[in-house]
Amino acid sequence: MSIGFTVLNQVLMMFSLMLVGYILYTRKLLDETGTAQLSTILLQLCTPAIIINSFNIDFSFEVLSELGLSFGLALVSILIGLLIARLIFGKTHRIEQFAITFSNVAFFGIPLVSGLLGNEYVTYLSTFILAFNLLIWTVGLFLVTGDKSVMSLSKFFRTPAFIGMALGFILFISPIKMSGFIQQSVASISAMNTPIAMLLLGTYLAKSKLVDIFKNKHVYTIAFLRLILIPMIVFGLLSLLPNLQAEIRLVILIATSAPTATTLAIFSQKYGDDYTYGAQIISFTNIMCLFTIPILVTLAYSAWI
């Protein structure tokens, strides 16, 4: 099977789970309380578990240097999105700038990377999640609120992703590794990530009227920038680094190519911005990535591997 069909098959599997979430929400078998609880389980339990599990590997300086480079590339790719958003919108349209800058690296990136490349490459994706959390609790909060006082590194250090990364790194450099029932338990919790994440994304689709989404002209521009222009720029940048593992480059590209982060809706609801508009952007970019991600990954695979 060609890489294009492999990617498409993985994305279609994820979308089928999203459809289940859509049906559950529209049939009122899953309500706001349920989705909030699932979101808590995903963020507080599954994401740290999958990060910790991915670091349950033997230490090597080669992997350590690759992790450092991956983190640097993740920061650069996110900042490229921010720069493009700033160049287009200046100091206005903060919701749009957030949507363009931040991708759904955890909910969408983890299942795609683990499904295409294997769980061992989630280790490198973890550095992208770390960079994402660092910037979203500083720059991201400022974009949504317009208030610099809400920017907080202390919140970043309390995020489950950072805690999971810290524990995972300790496990990575330690001679003692998880095994037996402990490793099996953590791996089982990690395996819950994909179905729960996709069910939740399905509920976001259900909350937005699809007709209204496709009538909104602004979401097309945002989707083009988020799903095509920024990934293509990052693809060009990564192509200049031939000594970097092709699989690691694919991890960075997949994370960059993911749809708009669901955090946009969460922040919008919490800080009084347009929640409905944010949900429409998330829903539209999730639908459109069904077409863009297989093309981008196939292009990258052909060029790098």
C-alpha positions as CSV (number, residue, x, y, z in Angstrom):
1,M,0.0,0.0,0.0
2,S,1.4,3.4,-0.9
3,I,2.1,5.9,1.8
4,G,-0.7,8.1,0.5
5,F,-3.3,5.4,1.1
6,T,-1.7,4.5,4.4
7,V,-2.0,8.1,5.6
8,L,-5.5,8.4,4.2
9,N,-6.5,5.1,5.9
10,Q,-5.2,6.4,9.3
11,V,-7.0,9.8,8.9
12,L,-10.2,8.0,7.8
13,M,-10.0,5.8,10.9
14,M,-9.7,8.9,13.1
15,F,-12.6,10.6,11.3
16,S,-14.8,7.5,11.8
17,L,-14.2,7.9,15.5
18,M,-15.1,11.6,15.2
19,L,-18.3,10.5,13.5
20,V,-19.1,8.3,16.5
21,G,-18.6,11.3,18.8
22,Y,-20.8,13.4,16.5
23,I,-23.6,10.9,16.7
24,L,-23.3,10.4,20.5
25,Y,-23.6,14.2,21.0
26,T,-26.4,14.8,18.5
27,R,-28.4,11.8,20.0
28,K,-27.7,13.3,23.5
29,L,-26.0,10.2,24.7
30,L,-23.0,12.5,25.5
31,D,-23.7,15.9,26.9
32,E,-21.6,18.9,28.0
33,T,-20.8,17.4,31.4
34,G,-19.6,14.2,29.7
35,T,-17.4,16.0,27.2
36,A,-15.9,18.1,29.9
37,Q,-15.1,14.9,31.9
38,L,-13.6,13.2,28.8
39,S,-11.5,16.3,28.1
40,T,-10.2,16.2,31.7
41,I,-9.3,12.5,31.4
42,L,-7.5,13.2,28.1
43,L,-5.5,16.2,29.2
44,Q,-4.8,15.1,32.8
45,L,-4.3,11.4,32.3
46,C,-3.9,10.2,28.7
47,T,-1.5,12.8,27.4
48,P,1.0,12.6,30.3
49,A,0.7,8.8,30.2
50,I,1.6,8.6,26.5
51,I,4.5,11.0,26.9
52,I,5.9,9.0,29.9
53,N,5.4,5.7,28.0
54,S,7.2,7.1,24.9
55,F,10.3,7.9,27.1
56,N,10.5,4.3,28.5
57,I,13.5,3.7,26.3
58,D,17.3,3.3,26.8
59,F,19.2,6.5,27.2
60,S,21.6,7.6,24.4
61,F,23.2,11.0,23.7
62,E,22.1,10.7,20.0
63,V,18.4,10.6,21.1
64,L,19.0,13.4,23.6
65,S,20.5,15.6,20.9
66,E,17.6,14.7,18.5
67,L,15.1,15.7,21.2
68,G,16.8,19.0,21.7
69,L,16.8,19.7,18.0
70,S,13.1,18.6,17.7
71,F,12.2,21.0,20.5
72,G,14.0,23.8,18.7
73,L,12.3,23.0,15.4
74,A,8.9,22.9,17.1
75,L,9.4,26.4,18.5
76,V,10.5,27.6,15.1
77,S,7.5,26.1,13.3
78,I,5.0,27.6,15.8
79,L,6.7,31.0,15.6
80,I,6.5,30.8,11.8
81,G,2.8,30.5,12.1
82,L,2.7,33.5,14.5
83,L,4.8,35.6,12.2
84,I,2.6,34.9,9.2
85,A,-0.5,35.7,11.3
86,R,1.1,39.0,12.5
87,L,2.1,39.9,9.0
88,I,-1.5,39.4,7.7
89,F,-3.5,40.7,10.6
90,G,-1.2,43.1,12.5
91,K,-2.6,43.7,15.9
92,T,-6.2,42.8,15.0
93,H,-8.2,39.6,14.6
94,R,-6.7,37.9,17.6
95,I,-8.9,34.8,17.3
96,E,-7.7,34.3,13.7
97,Q,-4.1,34.7,14.7
98,F,-4.4,32.1,17.4
99,A,-6.1,29.7,15.0
100,I,-3.3,30.1,12.4
101,T,-0.5,29.8,15.0
102,F,-1.5,26.8,17.1
103,S,-2.2,23.3,15.7
104,N,-4.0,20.5,17.5
105,V,-0.7,18.7,18.1
106,A,-1.9,16.5,21.0
107,F,-5.4,15.5,20.0
108,F,-4.6,15.0,16.3
109,G,-0.8,14.7,16.2
110,I,-0.4,11.8,18.7
111,P,-2.8,9.3,17.0
112,L,-1.5,10.2,13.6
113,V,2.2,9.9,14.5
114,S,1.7,6.7,16.6
115,G,-0.4,5.1,13.8
116,L,2.0,6.0,10.9
117,L,5.4,5.8,12.5
118,G,5.0,3.9,15.8
119,N,4.8,4.9,19.5
120,E,8.5,5.4,19.7
121,Y,8.3,8.5,17.6
122,V,5.8,10.0,20.1
123,T,8.9,10.8,22.1
124,Y,9.9,13.4,19.5
125,L,6.3,14.7,19.2
126,S,6.4,15.2,23.0
127,T,8.9,18.0,22.5
128,F,6.4,19.7,20.1
129,I,3.7,19.4,22.8
130,L,6.1,21.0,25.3
131,A,6.8,23.9,22.9
132,F,3.1,24.2,22.2
133,N,2.3,24.5,25.9
134,L,5.1,26.9,26.6
135,L,3.8,29.3,23.9
136,I,0.1,28.8,24.3
137,W,0.2,29.8,28.0
138,T,2.1,33.0,27.2
139,V,1.6,34.2,23.6
140,G,-1.6,32.2,23.1
141,L,-3.3,33.7,26.2
142,F,-2.3,37.2,25.1
143,L,-3.7,36.6,21.6
144,V,-7.1,35.6,23.0
145,T,-7.3,38.2,25.7
146,G,-5.2,41.1,24.5
147,D,-3.9,41.4,28.1
148,K,-0.2,40.8,28.7
149,S,-0.9,40.4,32.5
150,V,-2.5,36.9,31.9
151,M,0.7,35.5,30.3
152,S,2.0,33.0,32.9
153,L,5.0,30.7,32.8
154,S,3.9,29.3,36.2
155,K,0.8,27.9,34.4
156,F,3.0,26.2,31.9
157,F,5.0,24.4,34.6
158,R,1.8,23.1,36.1
159,T,0.4,21.7,32.8
160,P,0.0,17.9,32.7
161,A,2.1,17.9,29.5
162,F,5.1,19.5,31.2
163,I,4.8,17.2,34.2
164,G,4.6,14.2,31.9
165,M,7.6,15.4,30.0
166,A,9.6,15.9,33.2
167,L,8.7,12.5,34.5
168,G,9.4,10.9,31.1
169,F,12.8,12.6,30.9
170,I,13.7,11.3,34.3
171,L,12.7,7.9,33.2
172,F,14.7,8.3,30.0
173,I,18.0,9.1,31.8
174,S,17.4,6.6,34.5
175,P,18.8,3.0,34.3
176,I,15.5,1.8,35.7
177,K,12.7,1.4,33.2
178,M,9.0,0.6,33.6
179,S,8.1,-3.0,33.2
180,G,5.5,-5.6,34.1
181,F,2.1,-4.5,35.2
182,I,3.2,-0.8,35.6
183,Q,4.3,-0.5,32.0
184,Q,1.2,-2.3,30.8
185,S,-1.0,0.0,32.9
186,V,0.6,3.1,31.5
187,A,0.5,1.7,28.0
188,S,-3.2,0.9,28.4
189,I,-4.0,4.5,29.5
190,S,-1.9,5.7,26.6
191,A,-4.0,3.7,24.2
192,M,-7.1,5.5,25.3
193,N,-5.8,8.8,23.8
194,T,-6.9,8.3,20.2
195,P,-10.5,7.2,20.7
196,I,-11.2,9.8,23.4
197,A,-9.5,12.6,21.4
198,M,-11.5,11.8,18.3
199,L,-14.8,11.4,20.2
200,L,-14.2,14.9,21.6
201,L,-13.4,16.4,18.2
202,G,-16.7,14.8,17.0
203,T,-18.6,16.7,19.6
204,Y,-17.1,20.0,18.4
205,L,-18.4,19.2,14.9
206,A,-21.8,18.5,16.4
207,K,-21.9,21.8,18.3
208,S,-21.4,23.7,15.0
209,K,-24.0,23.8,12.2
210,L,-22.1,22.5,9.2
211,V,-24.0,24.8,6.8
212,D,-23.0,27.8,8.8
213,I,-19.4,26.7,8.9
214,F,-19.1,26.4,5.1
215,K,-20.9,29.8,4.6
216,N,-18.2,31.6,6.7
217,K,-15.7,33.0,4.2
218,H,-13.1,33.7,6.9
219,V,-12.6,30.0,7.7
220,Y,-11.3,29.3,4.2
221,T,-8.5,31.8,4.6
222,I,-7.6,30.5,8.0
223,A,-7.6,26.9,6.8
224,F,-5.4,27.7,3.8
225,L,-2.8,29.4,6.1
226,R,-3.1,26.8,8.9
227,L,-3.2,23.6,6.7
228,I,-1.3,24.5,3.6
229,L,1.0,27.6,3.7
230,I,2.6,27.1,7.1
231,P,3.2,23.4,6.6
232,M,4.7,24.0,3.2
233,I,7.1,26.6,4.6
234,V,8.1,24.2,7.4
235,F,8.5,21.5,4.8
236,G,11.0,23.7,3.0
237,L,12.8,24.4,6.2
238,L,13.0,20.7,7.2
239,S,14.3,19.8,3.7
240,L,17.4,21.9,4.4
241,L,18.3,19.6,7.2
242,P,19.3,16.3,5.4
243,N,21.2,15.0,8.4
244,L,18.1,14.9,10.5
245,Q,16.2,11.5,10.6
246,A,13.4,11.5,8.0
247,E,11.0,10.1,10.6
248,I,11.7,13.0,12.9
249,R,11.1,15.5,10.1
250,L,7.8,13.8,9.4
251,V,6.8,14.1,13.1
252,I,7.4,17.9,13.0
253,L,5.6,18.2,9.7
254,I,2.6,16.2,11.0
255,A,2.4,18.3,14.1
256,T,2.6,21.5,12.0
257,S,-0.1,20.2,9.5
258,A,-2.7,19.4,12.2
259,P,-5.9,21.5,12.4
260,T,-6.5,24.4,14.7
261,A,-6.0,23.6,18.4
262,T,-9.2,22.9,20.4
263,T,-7.7,25.2,23.1
264,L,-9.0,28.1,21.0
265,A,-12.6,27.2,21.9
266,I,-11.7,26.6,25.6
267,F,-9.9,29.9,25.9
268,S,-12.6,31.8,24.0
269,Q,-15.3,30.4,26.3
270,K,-13.3,31.1,29.4
271,Y,-12.2,34.7,28.5
272,G,-15.4,35.9,26.8
273,D,-14.4,35.9,23.2
274,D,-16.5,34.4,20.3
275,Y,-16.8,30.8,21.3
276,T,-19.0,29.9,18.3
277,Y,-16.6,31.3,15.8
278,G,-13.7,29.5,17.4
279,A,-15.6,26.2,17.3
280,Q,-16.4,26.8,13.6
281,I,-12.7,27.3,12.8
282,I,-11.8,24.1,14.7
283,S,-14.5,22.1,12.9
284,F,-13.7,23.4,9.5
285,T,-9.9,22.8,9.7
286,N,-10.6,19.3,11.1
287,I,-12.7,18.5,8.0
288,M,-10.3,20.1,5.5
289,C,-7.2,18.2,6.9
290,L,-8.8,15.0,5.7
291,F,-7.6,16.2,2.2
292,T,-4.5,18.3,3.1
293,I,-2.6,15.9,5.5
294,P,-2.4,12.9,3.1
295,I,-1.1,15.1,0.3
296,L,1.5,16.8,2.5
297,V,2.7,13.6,4.2
298,T,2.9,11.8,0.8
299,L,4.9,14.7,-0.6
300,A,7.3,14.7,2.4
301,Y,7.7,10.9,2.3
302,S,8.6,11.0,-1.3
303,A,11.1,13.7,-0.8
304,W,12.8,12.5,2.4
305,I,12.5,8.7,2.4
